[in-house]
Amino acid sequence: MTRRPMNLTCFKAYDARGRLPDELNEEIAYRIARAFAVFLGARRVVVGRDMRLSSPALADAVARGVTDAGADCFELGLCGTEEVYFATFHGAMDGGIMVTASHNPADYNGLKFVREQARPLSADAGLPEVRALAEAGKFPEPAGRGSRRPLDTRPAYVAHLLGYVEREALRPLRLVVNPGNGCAGPVLDALQPRLPFELLRMHAEPDGTFPNGIPNPLLPDNRAATAERVREAGADMGIAWDGDFDRCFLFDENGRFIEGYYIVGLLGAAFARREPGARIVYDPRLTWNTEEMVREAGGEPVMSKAGHAFIKARMRAEDAAYGGEMSAHHYFRDFSYCDSGMIPWLLVAEMLCRTGRALSELVDERMERYPASGEINRELADAPAALAEVERRYREGAIRVGHVDGVSVEHLDWRFNLRASNTEPVVRLNVESRADPALMQARTREILALLERFA
């Protein structure tokens, strides 16, 4: 079968994502899905979708592309990205496609891809080939058309999630849960009867009209409602998710947003205690707290370039038990090295139950010991020149300079990482110090002022 050639601009570093209908529409989704199945030589492909109004039609186009390539399509319907991961590795499928634009604006949508065992496709592994096939529109005729059938893996998925905690150790907690009208609500409904927690729901109904704004808890304005509800309810913790819930964001009992960096340290140390000598993978943006906590718990910290494809590849190479990014992506060996937005909050809730301590108590000392700027983004006209100049300015007297991802410069009492984003036209700055917030803030201001010369 041949279709007219097209230039597809929706392909990014890890997925396909774009504005509707110019960058992504049903025809484009069909071509990409068919190309994906052809590239993999797939016989069985899982397809899921998020709550966006455009997602059902795009998911239908994806299913048609898969079956026209001769593969059978197993349709999950409304779900989270990690449910596609789970169905792919649990059901020994050849691949999976999730229709989602996660936290992007309402007029966007996209496709996320995995191959067997939920291994990612990326710009370095598979996506260029899929793009070339989809753009050319020249598809081989299959021996026969595949079938479409519904698939319900949620009971098995929920059972898998619960396998990460010891339910006998759990006690009643009050938890504010805010899916942001994304896809997490139905999973919470399935978990609720099997947990002793009181889940105080807000914005829990999947709704592609986004009546409460785009589900992106990284935006400070989007955190206020969750924080306020935690304080009003006297809750033990708050949890918020992005639209496809592959990331979760935690709030302590005071409604304070906890940077993902400190959660990586908590979880990394927990897995190191469970498995002495375990390798724990982390990204180079903020490092000192994670490295210290993992080593003190008997684990071995392993640095990787940021980004899910890089983290997953390094975890597989190291047989790492856990991997974490400060951006709130958390990866688990027993989840086929994939990221999950459900497993982290269950593990932290278990910590609260076991220790009898509040979340603030678990992170306060770490935040005081290693105060951090949080990630600061800047759009620059010449990012490579900016990185080179910042490195030149601060490398003198440094005890370590690294280039695992962007540039990392480490002094005795402070360090920073400056890197170009894999997904957006921005550079990202992170600064931390050793128990000196004033120094951290001063260095942050200095570097930002230097970056302004390249704007």
C-alpha positions as CSV (number, residue, x, y, z in Angstrom):
1,M,0.0,0.0,0.0
2,T,1.3,3.5,-0.9
3,R,0.2,6.8,0.4
4,R,1.6,10.2,-0.7
5,P,4.8,11.2,1.0
6,M,4.5,13.6,4.0
7,N,6.9,15.6,6.1
8,L,6.1,14.8,9.8
9,T,7.1,17.4,12.3
10,C,5.6,15.8,15.4
11,F,8.5,13.4,16.1
12,K,10.5,14.4,19.2
13,A,13.4,12.8,21.1
14,Y,11.3,10.1,22.7
15,D,7.8,10.2,21.2
16,A,5.6,11.9,18.6
17,R,3.7,15.0,19.9
18,G,2.2,18.0,18.2
19,R,-0.6,20.5,17.8
20,L,-3.9,19.3,16.3
21,P,-4.7,19.0,13.4
22,D,-1.6,20.4,11.6
23,E,1.1,18.4,13.3
24,L,-1.0,15.4,14.3
25,N,-4.3,14.1,13.1
26,E,-5.9,10.7,12.3
27,E,-4.1,10.2,9.0
28,I,-0.7,10.9,10.6
29,A,-1.5,8.7,13.6
30,Y,-2.5,5.9,11.2
31,R,0.7,6.2,9.2
32,I,2.9,6.2,12.3
33,A,1.1,3.2,13.9
34,R,1.4,1.2,10.7
35,A,5.1,2.2,10.4
36,F,5.7,1.2,14.0
37,A,4.1,-2.3,13.5
38,V,6.0,-2.8,10.2
39,F,9.3,-1.7,11.8
40,L,9.0,-4.1,14.7
41,G,7.6,-6.9,12.6
42,A,4.9,-7.0,15.3
43,R,2.2,-9.6,15.7
44,R,0.6,-8.3,18.9
45,V,0.4,-4.6,19.9
46,V,-1.2,-2.9,22.9
47,V,-3.0,0.5,22.4
48,G,-4.2,2.8,25.1
49,R,-5.4,6.4,25.3
50,D,-5.8,9.3,27.7
51,M,-8.8,11.4,28.4
52,R,-8.2,14.1,25.8
53,L,-11.2,14.8,23.5
54,S,-9.1,13.9,20.5
55,S,-7.8,10.7,21.9
56,P,-10.6,8.2,21.0
57,A,-10.4,9.1,17.3
58,L,-6.6,9.0,17.3
59,A,-6.6,5.7,19.1
60,D,-9.0,4.3,16.6
61,A,-6.7,5.5,13.8
62,V,-3.7,3.9,15.6
63,A,-5.6,0.6,15.9
64,R,-6.4,0.6,12.2
65,G,-2.8,1.3,11.4
66,V,-1.7,-1.6,13.5
67,T,-4.2,-4.1,12.1
68,D,-3.6,-3.0,8.5
69,A,0.1,-3.9,9.1
70,G,-1.1,-7.4,9.9
71,A,-0.8,-7.2,13.7
72,D,-3.4,-7.9,16.2
73,C,-4.4,-4.9,18.3
74,F,-5.3,-5.2,22.0
75,E,-7.2,-2.1,23.1
76,L,-7.0,-1.0,26.7
77,G,-9.2,2.1,26.3
78,L,-8.8,4.9,28.8
79,C,-5.7,4.2,30.9
80,G,-2.3,5.6,32.0
81,T,0.9,5.3,30.0
82,E,2.3,2.9,32.6
83,E,-0.7,0.6,32.0
84,V,0.5,0.3,28.4
85,Y,4.0,-0.5,29.7
86,F,2.5,-3.1,32.0
87,A,0.3,-4.7,29.4
88,T,3.2,-4.9,27.0
89,F,5.7,-6.7,29.3
90,H,3.0,-8.7,31.3
91,G,1.3,-10.0,28.2
92,A,4.6,-10.6,26.2
93,M,3.4,-8.2,23.5
94,D,5.6,-7.1,20.6
95,G,4.9,-3.4,21.3
96,G,2.6,-0.8,22.8
97,I,1.4,2.7,21.8
98,M,-0.1,5.2,24.2
99,V,-2.1,8.1,22.8
100,T,-1.4,11.0,25.1
101,A,0.1,14.5,25.3
102,S,0.5,14.2,29.1
103,H,0.7,17.8,30.4
104,N,0.7,19.7,27.1
105,P,-2.1,22.1,26.2
106,A,-5.6,20.9,25.2
107,D,-4.9,21.4,21.5
108,Y,-2.0,18.9,21.5
109,N,-1.9,15.2,21.5
110,G,0.8,12.6,20.9
111,L,2.0,8.9,20.7
112,K,4.3,7.2,23.1
113,F,6.0,3.9,22.0
114,V,7.5,0.8,23.5
115,R,8.7,-2.4,22.0
116,E,9.0,-5.9,23.5
117,Q,9.4,-5.9,27.3
118,A,8.3,-2.2,27.3
119,R,11.7,-1.1,26.0
120,P,11.6,2.5,24.8
121,L,12.0,3.8,21.3
122,S,13.9,7.0,21.0
123,A,15.7,9.3,18.5
124,D,18.7,6.9,19.0
125,A,16.8,3.7,18.7
126,G,13.9,3.2,16.4
127,L,12.1,6.5,16.0
128,P,14.0,7.7,12.9
129,E,13.2,4.4,11.2
130,V,9.5,4.7,12.1
131,R,9.4,8.3,11.0
132,A,11.0,7.5,7.6
133,L,8.5,4.7,7.0
134,A,5.6,6.9,8.0
135,E,6.7,9.8,5.9
136,A,7.3,7.7,2.8
137,G,3.9,6.0,3.1
138,K,5.1,2.9,1.3
139,F,3.8,0.0,3.4
140,P,4.2,-3.7,2.5
141,E,1.0,-5.7,2.0
142,P,0.6,-8.1,4.9
143,A,-0.4,-11.7,4.5
144,G,-3.6,-10.8,6.3
145,R,-5.2,-8.1,8.3
146,G,-4.9,-8.2,12.1
147,S,-7.8,-8.3,14.5
148,R,-9.0,-5.8,17.2
149,R,-10.0,-6.9,20.6
150,P,-10.5,-5.3,24.0
151,L,-8.0,-6.1,26.8
152,D,-8.4,-5.6,30.5
153,T,-5.2,-5.9,32.4
154,R,-6.2,-3.5,35.3
155,P,-6.8,-6.3,37.9
156,A,-3.3,-7.8,37.2
157,Y,-1.8,-4.3,37.1
158,V,-3.3,-3.3,40.5
159,A,-2.1,-6.6,42.0
160,H,1.4,-5.8,40.7
161,L,1.3,-2.3,42.3
162,L,0.4,-3.8,45.6
163,G,3.3,-6.2,45.4
164,Y,5.7,-3.3,46.2
165,V,4.4,-2.7,49.7
166,E,3.7,-5.0,52.7
167,R,0.0,-4.4,53.3
168,E,0.3,-5.7,56.9
169,A,2.5,-2.8,57.6
170,L,0.0,-0.2,56.4
171,R,-2.2,1.8,58.8
172,P,-5.0,4.3,58.1
173,L,-3.7,7.5,56.5
174,R,-5.6,10.5,55.1
175,L,-4.3,11.2,51.6
176,V,-5.4,14.0,49.3
177,V,-5.3,12.7,45.7
178,N,-5.5,15.0,42.7
179,P,-5.5,13.4,39.3
180,G,-6.1,16.8,37.7
181,N,-9.0,15.3,35.6
182,G,-6.4,13.0,34.0
183,C,-6.4,9.2,33.9
184,A,-5.3,8.3,37.5
185,G,-8.8,8.4,39.0
186,P,-10.0,5.0,37.8
187,V,-6.8,3.3,39.1
188,L,-7.3,5.0,42.5
189,D,-10.8,3.6,42.5
190,A,-9.4,0.1,41.9
191,L,-6.8,0.5,44.6
192,Q,-9.0,2.0,47.2
193,P,-10.8,-1.2,48.5
194,R,-7.4,-2.9,49.0
195,L,-5.8,-0.2,51.1
196,P,-6.5,1.1,54.6
197,F,-6.1,4.7,53.4
198,E,-8.8,7.4,53.2
199,L,-8.4,8.9,49.7
200,L,-9.7,12.4,49.6
201,R,-10.4,12.9,45.9
202,M,-10.3,16.1,44.0
203,H,-10.5,16.6,40.2
204,A,-10.7,12.8,40.0
205,E,-13.0,12.4,37.0
206,P,-11.2,12.1,33.6
207,D,-12.2,15.1,31.6
208,G,-10.6,16.2,28.4
209,T,-12.1,19.7,28.7
210,F,-9.7,20.3,31.6
211,P,-12.2,22.2,33.8
212,N,-9.5,22.7,36.4
213,G,-6.6,23.5,34.1
214,I,-4.0,21.3,32.3
215,P,-2.8,18.6,34.7
216,N,0.8,19.7,35.2
217,P,1.8,19.9,38.9
218,L,5.2,21.2,38.0
219,L,3.6,24.6,37.4
220,P,3.5,26.4,40.8
221,D,0.1,27.8,40.0
222,N,-1.3,24.3,39.7
223,R,-0.1,23.2,43.1
224,A,-2.1,25.6,45.2
225,A,-5.4,23.7,45.2
226,T,-3.8,20.4,46.3
227,A,-1.7,22.2,49.0
228,E,-4.8,24.0,50.3
229,R,-6.9,20.8,50.5
230,V,-4.1,19.0,52.4
231,R,-4.1,21.7,55.0
232,E,-7.9,21.9,55.2
233,A,-8.3,18.2,55.6
234,G,-5.4,17.7,58.0
235,A,-4.1,15.1,55.6
236,D,-1.0,13.0,56.1
237,M,0.2,13.6,52.5
238,G,-1.0,15.0,49.1
239,I,-0.4,13.4,45.7
240,A,-0.9,15.0,42.3
241,W,-0.4,13.5,38.9
242,D,0.1,14.7,35.3
243,G,-2.5,13.7,32.7
244,D,-1.2,10.2,31.9
245,F,0.1,9.7,35.5
246,D,3.6,8.5,34.7
247,R,4.8,11.1,37.2
248,C,3.5,11.8,40.7
249,F,4.2,14.8,42.9
250,L,4.1,14.8,46.7
251,F,3.0,17.3,49.3
252,D,3.8,17.0,53.0
253,E,1.2,17.2,55.8
254,N,1.7,21.0,55.8
255,G,0.8,21.3,52.1
256,R,4.4,22.0,51.1
257,F,5.4,20.8,47.7
258,I,8.4,18.4,47.9
259,E,10.9,18.6,45.1
260,G,11.3,15.3,43.3
261,Y,15.0,15.4,44.1
262,Y,14.4,14.6,47.7
263,I,12.0,11.8,46.9
264,V,14.7,10.2,44.7
265,G,16.9,10.1,47.8
266,L,14.2,8.5,50.0
267,L,13.4,5.8,47.5
268,G,16.9,5.1,46.5
269,A,17.9,4.6,50.1
270,A,14.8,2.4,50.7
271,F,15.8,0.1,47.8
272,A,19.4,0.0,48.9
273,R,18.3,-1.1,52.4
274,R,16.1,-3.8,50.9
275,E,18.9,-5.1,48.7
276,P,22.4,-4.4,50.1
277,G,24.7,-3.4,47.3
278,A,21.9,-2.5,44.9
279,R,22.7,-0.1,42.1
280,I,20.6,3.0,42.1
281,V,20.5,5.1,38.9
282,Y,20.1,8.9,39.2
283,D,20.5,11.9,36.8
284,P,23.3,14.6,37.0
285,R,21.1,17.6,37.6
286,L,21.1,17.4,41.4
287,T,23.2,14.7,43.0
288,W,24.7,15.1,46.4
289,N,21.7,14.1,48.5
290,T,21.0,11.0,46.4
291,E,24.6,9.9,46.4
292,E,24.9,10.3,50.2
293,M,21.6,8.6,51.1
294,V,22.2,5.7,48.8
295,R,25.8,5.1,50.0
296,E,24.7,5.4,53.7
297,A,22.0,2.8,53.0
298,G,24.5,0.3,51.5
299,G,23.8,0.9,47.8
300,E,25.9,2.0,44.9
301,P,24.8,5.2,43.1
302,V,25.2,5.2,39.3
303,M,24.9,8.4,37.3
304,S,23.1,8.5,34.0
305,K,22.2,11.1,31.4
306,A,18.7,12.5,32.1
307,G,15.7,11.2,30.0
308,H,13.7,8.1,30.3
309,A,15.4,6.2,27.4
310,F,18.9,6.8,28.9
311,I,17.8,6.0,32.4
312,K,16.1,2.7,31.3
313,A,19.1,1.7,29.2
314,R,21.5,2.3,32.1
315,M,19.3,0.5,34.6
316,R,19.2,-2.6,32.3
317,A,23.0,-2.5,31.8
318,E,23.5,-2.2,35.6
319,D,20.6,-4.4,36.7
320,A,19.7,-1.5,38.9
321,A,16.8,-1.9,41.4
322,Y,15.6,1.6,41.1
323,G,16.2,4.8,39.1
324,G,15.0,8.3,39.8
325,E,15.0,11.7,38.2
326,M,14.3,15.0,40.0
327,S,11.6,15.6,37.3
328,A,9.4,13.0,39.3
329,H,10.1,10.1,37.0
330,H,10.7,7.0,39.1
331,Y,11.8,3.7,37.5
332,F,11.7,0.1,38.9
333,R,13.5,-3.0,37.8
334,D,10.4,-5.2,38.6
335,F,8.3,-2.9,36.5
336,S,10.5,-3.9,33.5
337,Y,12.7,-0.8,34.3
338,C,9.8,1.5,33.4
339,D,8.6,4.6,35.1
340,S,5.5,4.6,37.3
341,G,3.5,7.3,38.9
342,M,1.6,4.9,41.2
343,I,4.5,2.9,42.8
344,P,6.3,5.9,44.3
345,W,3.4,7.2,46.4
346,L,2.6,3.8,47.7
347,L,6.2,3.3,48.8
348,V,6.3,6.7,50.6
349,A,2.9,6.0,52.3
350,E,4.4,2.7,53.5
351,M,7.4,4.7,54.9
352,L,5.0,6.9,56.8
353,C,3.3,3.9,58.3
354,R,6.4,2.0,59.2
355,T,8.3,5.0,60.7
356,G,5.4,6.8,62.3
357,R,7.0,10.0,61.0
358,A,5.5,12.7,59.0
359,L,6.7,13.3,55.4
360,S,8.2,16.6,56.5
361,E,10.3,14.8,59.1
362,L,11.6,12.5,56.4
363,V,12.8,15.3,54.1
364,D,13.5,18.4,56.3
365,E,17.0,17.3,57.3
366,R,17.9,16.5,53.7
367,M,16.6,19.8,52.4
368,E,18.6,21.7,55.0
369,R,21.7,19.7,54.2
370,Y,21.4,20.1,50.5
371,P,19.3,23.1,49.6
372,A,18.6,23.3,45.9
373,S,17.3,25.9,43.4
374,G,14.8,23.6,41.7
375,E,14.9,23.5,37.9
376,I,15.0,26.9,36.2
377,N,14.4,27.1,32.5
378,R,15.6,29.7,30.1
379,E,15.1,30.1,26.3
380,L,18.4,31.1,24.7
381,A,19.4,32.0,21.2
382,D,22.7,30.2,21.4
383,A,22.6,27.4,24.0
384,P,25.9,25.7,23.1
385,A,27.8,29.1,23.5
386,A,26.0,29.7,26.8
387,L,27.0,26.3,28.2
388,A,30.6,26.9,27.1
389,E,30.8,30.3,28.7
390,V,29.3,29.2,32.0
391,E,31.7,26.3,32.2
392,R,34.7,28.6,31.4
393,R,33.5,31.0,34.1
394,Y,33.1,28.5,36.9
395,R,35.6,25.6,36.2
396,E,38.5,27.4,37.8
397,G,38.9,26.0,41.3
398,A,36.4,23.2,40.7
399,I,37.1,19.8,42.2
400,R,35.1,18.1,39.4
401,V,33.8,19.0,35.9
402,G,31.5,16.5,34.2
403,H,29.8,16.2,30.8
404,V,27.4,13.3,31.3
405,D,24.6,15.6,30.4
406,G,25.3,19.2,29.6
407,V,27.9,20.6,32.0
408,S,28.2,19.8,35.7
409,V,30.7,21.9,37.8
410,E,31.4,20.9,41.4
411,H,33.1,23.0,44.0
412,L,33.6,22.0,47.6
413,D,30.5,23.8,48.9
414,W,28.3,24.2,45.9
415,R,27.7,22.7,42.4
416,F,25.5,23.2,39.4
417,N,24.3,21.4,36.2
418,L,23.3,23.3,33.1
419,R,21.9,21.2,30.2
420,A,19.9,21.7,27.0
421,S,16.5,20.0,27.2
422,N,15.8,16.9,25.2
423,T,12.2,17.9,24.6
424,E,12.0,21.7,24.6
425,P,14.0,24.6,23.1
426,V,15.4,25.6,26.6
427,V,18.3,25.2,28.9
428,R,17.7,23.9,32.4
429,L,19.7,25.1,35.4
430,N,20.0,23.3,38.8
431,V,22.1,24.6,41.7
432,E,22.7,23.1,45.1
433,S,25.0,23.8,48.1
434,R,26.1,22.1,51.3
435,A,23.9,23.5,54.0
436,D,24.2,27.1,52.7
437,P,21.0,28.3,51.1
438,A,22.3,31.9,50.7
439,L,25.3,30.6,48.7
440,M,23.0,28.5,46.5
441,Q,20.8,31.5,45.8
442,A,23.7,33.8,45.1
443,R,25.3,31.4,42.6
444,T,21.9,30.8,41.0
445,R,21.5,34.5,40.5
446,E,25.0,34.8,39.1
447,I,24.5,32.1,36.5
448,L,21.1,33.4,35.4
449,A,22.6,36.8,34.9
450,L,25.3,35.3,32.8
451,L,22.7,33.4,30.7
452,E,20.9,36.6,29.9
453,R,23.7,37.5,27.6
454,F,22.7,34.6,25.4
455,A,19.0,35.2,25.3
